[in-house]
Amino acid sequence: MTEISLEFVNDKDLYLAYMPFLKAGGLFVRTTEAYELGADIMLEVALPDSLESSQVKGKVCWITPVGAQNGTPPGIGISFIEDPDNLRNQIEKVLGRHLNSSEPTLTM
């Protein structure tokens, strides 16, 4: 299982990476490394103004390749599978009103 650490320094970066349309939530990770759909990932995530990071197990469910036509950065979307720290709720508390924004994200 691949381990990836993410640190979000502000709400905007978190908003751009969050994938609320996934049933259990998920995050987009900018990377140029190649991953397979369905690959297991262990994420360690530090939210803005958080003193501790949270761990969540996920699977690759989205791939944006290098050189994507719409100009979005390359990376992978990771859907949350095991979320013992309830990271999805923590993210949605941080984002609050931003969740209804029409501003595009890194995935949709």
Short mmCIF file of the C-alpha atoms (twelve columns), coordinates in Angstrom:
data_MODEL
# 
_entry.id   MODEL 
# 
loop_
_atom_site.group_PDB 
_atom_site.id 
_atom_site.type_symbol 
_atom_site.label_atom_id 
_atom_site.label_alt_id 
_atom_site.label_comp_id 
_atom_site.label_asym_id 
_atom_site.label_seq_id 
_atom_site.Cartn_x 
_atom_site.Cartn_y 
_atom_site.Cartn_z 
_atom_site.pdbx_PDB_model_num 
ATOM 1   C CA . MET A 1   0.000   0.000  0.000   1 
ATOM 2   C CA . THR A 2   1.331   3.424  -0.994  1 
ATOM 3   C CA . GLU A 3   1.455   6.157  1.664   1 
ATOM 4   C CA . ILE A 4   0.902   9.806  0.784   1 
ATOM 5   C CA . SER A 5   1.089   12.794 3.132   1 
ATOM 6   C CA . LEU A 6   -0.900  15.950 2.417   1 
ATOM 7   C CA . GLU A 7   -0.839  19.254 4.236   1 
ATOM 8   C CA . PHE A 8   -3.427  21.913 3.440   1 
ATOM 9   C CA . VAL A 9   -2.343  25.371 4.537   1 
ATOM 10  C CA . ASN A 10  -5.585  27.146 3.668   1 
ATOM 11  C CA . ASP A 11  -9.279  26.536 2.955   1 
ATOM 12  C CA . LYS A 12  -8.946  27.310 -0.760  1 
ATOM 13  C CA . ASP A 13  -6.413  24.521 -1.363  1 
ATOM 14  C CA . LEU A 14  -8.612  22.113 0.573   1 
ATOM 15  C CA . TYR A 15  -11.688 23.172 -1.434  1 
ATOM 16  C CA . LEU A 16  -9.837  22.595 -4.716  1 
ATOM 17  C CA . ALA A 17  -8.822  19.066 -3.654  1 
ATOM 18  C CA . TYR A 18  -11.994 17.872 -1.877  1 
ATOM 19  C CA . MET A 19  -14.266 15.471 -3.793  1 
ATOM 20  C CA . PRO A 20  -17.707 15.715 -2.083  1 
ATOM 21  C CA . PHE A 21  -19.448 13.895 -4.928  1 
ATOM 22  C CA . LEU A 22  -17.897 10.604 -3.757  1 
ATOM 23  C CA . LYS A 23  -20.151 8.673  -1.380  1 
ATOM 24  C CA . ALA A 24  -17.665 8.602  1.507   1 
ATOM 25  C CA . GLY A 25  -15.697 11.685 0.372   1 
ATOM 26  C CA . GLY A 26  -12.276 11.883 -1.179  1 
ATOM 27  C CA . LEU A 27  -9.320  14.080 -2.050  1 
ATOM 28  C CA . PHE A 28  -7.440  14.931 -5.228  1 
ATOM 29  C CA . VAL A 29  -3.653  14.612 -4.902  1 
ATOM 30  C CA . ARG A 30  -1.417  16.446 -7.351  1 
ATOM 31  C CA . THR A 31  1.231   14.065 -8.631  1 
ATOM 32  C CA . THR A 32  3.018   13.129 -11.830 1 
ATOM 33  C CA . GLU A 33  3.610   9.555  -10.638 1 
ATOM 34  C CA . ALA A 34  1.652   6.797  -12.366 1 
ATOM 35  C CA . TYR A 35  -1.021  4.985  -10.347 1 
ATOM 36  C CA . GLU A 36  -3.521  2.309  -11.311 1 
ATOM 37  C CA . LEU A 37  -7.260  2.737  -10.769 1 
ATOM 38  C CA . GLY A 38  -8.230  0.813  -7.648  1 
ATOM 39  C CA . ALA A 39  -4.762  1.024  -6.065  1 
ATOM 40  C CA . ASP A 40  -4.808  1.131  -2.245  1 
ATOM 41  C CA . ILE A 41  -3.529  4.358  -0.704  1 
ATOM 42  C CA . MET A 42  -2.984  5.375  2.914   1 
ATOM 43  C CA . LEU A 43  -3.405  9.138  3.250   1 
ATOM 44  C CA . GLU A 44  -2.081  11.202 6.101   1 
ATOM 45  C CA . VAL A 45  -3.883  14.529 5.953   1 
ATOM 46  C CA . ALA A 46  -3.211  17.739 7.886   1 
ATOM 47  C CA . LEU A 47  -6.085  20.209 7.604   1 
ATOM 48  C CA . PRO A 48  -5.654  24.009 7.876   1 
ATOM 49  C CA . ASP A 49  -5.052  25.108 11.498  1 
ATOM 50  C CA . SER A 50  -5.081  21.486 12.681  1 
ATOM 51  C CA . LEU A 51  -2.630  20.366 15.347  1 
ATOM 52  C CA . GLU A 52  -2.743  16.697 14.350  1 
ATOM 53  C CA . SER A 53  -3.019  14.884 11.057  1 
ATOM 54  C CA . SER A 54  -5.631  12.212 10.302  1 
ATOM 55  C CA . GLN A 55  -5.171  8.935  8.493   1 
ATOM 56  C CA . VAL A 56  -7.638  7.515  6.010   1 
ATOM 57  C CA . LYS A 57  -7.409  4.469  3.775   1 
ATOM 58  C CA . GLY A 58  -8.592  4.968  0.220   1 
ATOM 59  C CA . LYS A 59  -8.526  3.771  -3.360  1 
ATOM 60  C CA . VAL A 60  -7.536  5.566  -6.552  1 
ATOM 61  C CA . CYS A 61  -10.800 6.377  -8.342  1 
ATOM 62  C CA . TRP A 62  -9.762  9.240  -10.634 1 
ATOM 63  C CA . ILE A 63  -6.689  9.894  -12.763 1 
ATOM 64  C CA . THR A 64  -5.822  13.180 -14.456 1 
ATOM 65  C CA . PRO A 65  -2.841  12.439 -16.716 1 
ATOM 66  C CA . VAL A 66  0.059   14.759 -17.450 1 
ATOM 67  C CA . GLY A 67  -0.958  17.073 -20.316 1 
ATOM 68  C CA . ALA A 68  -4.721  16.863 -19.759 1 
ATOM 69  C CA . GLN A 69  -6.499  18.977 -22.378 1 
ATOM 70  C CA . ASN A 70  -8.428  21.170 -19.937 1 
ATOM 71  C CA . GLY A 71  -5.197  22.374 -18.313 1 
ATOM 72  C CA . THR A 72  -5.836  20.840 -14.899 1 
ATOM 73  C CA . PRO A 73  -2.765  19.619 -13.041 1 
ATOM 74  C CA . PRO A 74  -1.925  15.915 -13.148 1 
ATOM 75  C CA . GLY A 75  -2.895  13.791 -10.185 1 
ATOM 76  C CA . ILE A 76  -5.153  11.163 -8.677  1 
ATOM 77  C CA . GLY A 77  -8.471  11.209 -6.883  1 
ATOM 78  C CA . ILE A 78  -8.649  9.019  -3.805  1 
ATOM 79  C CA . SER A 79  -12.014 7.874  -2.471  1 
ATOM 80  C CA . PHE A 80  -12.166 7.282  1.280   1 
ATOM 81  C CA . ILE A 81  -12.674 3.607  2.219   1 
ATOM 82  C CA . GLU A 82  -11.766 3.488  5.921   1 
ATOM 83  C CA . ASP A 83  -12.126 6.818  7.724   1 
ATOM 84  C CA . PRO A 84  -11.691 6.166  11.479  1 
ATOM 85  C CA . ASP A 85  -11.015 9.849  12.290  1 
ATOM 86  C CA . ASN A 86  -14.128 10.932 10.342  1 
ATOM 87  C CA . LEU A 87  -11.976 13.097 8.066   1 
ATOM 88  C CA . ARG A 88  -14.885 13.763 5.711   1 
ATOM 89  C CA . ASN A 89  -16.834 15.538 8.474   1 
ATOM 90  C CA . GLN A 90  -13.729 17.453 9.554   1 
ATOM 91  C CA . ILE A 91  -13.212 18.665 5.971   1 
ATOM 92  C CA . GLU A 92  -16.855 19.690 5.578   1 
ATOM 93  C CA . LYS A 93  -16.708 21.665 8.858   1 
ATOM 94  C CA . VAL A 94  -13.608 23.512 7.639   1 
ATOM 95  C CA . LEU A 95  -15.120 24.231 4.223   1 
ATOM 96  C CA . GLY A 96  -18.623 25.109 5.446   1 
ATOM 97  C CA . ARG A 97  -20.177 27.576 3.028   1 
ATOM 98  C CA . HIS A 98  -17.550 26.857 0.344   1 
ATOM 99  C CA . LEU A 99  -19.199 23.476 -0.370  1 
ATOM 100 C CA . ASN A 100 -22.003 25.196 -2.317  1 
ATOM 101 C CA . SER A 101 -19.608 27.300 -4.377  1 
ATOM 102 C CA . SER A 102 -19.785 27.192 -8.172  1 
ATOM 103 C CA . GLU A 103 -16.015 27.756 -8.394  1 
ATOM 104 C CA . PRO A 104 -14.407 24.861 -10.287 1 
ATOM 105 C CA . THR A 105 -12.176 22.428 -8.416  1 
ATOM 106 C CA . LEU A 106 -9.279  20.281 -9.637  1 
ATOM 107 C CA . THR A 107 -11.717 17.497 -10.594 1 
ATOM 108 C CA . MET A 108 -15.074 18.999 -11.579 1 
# 
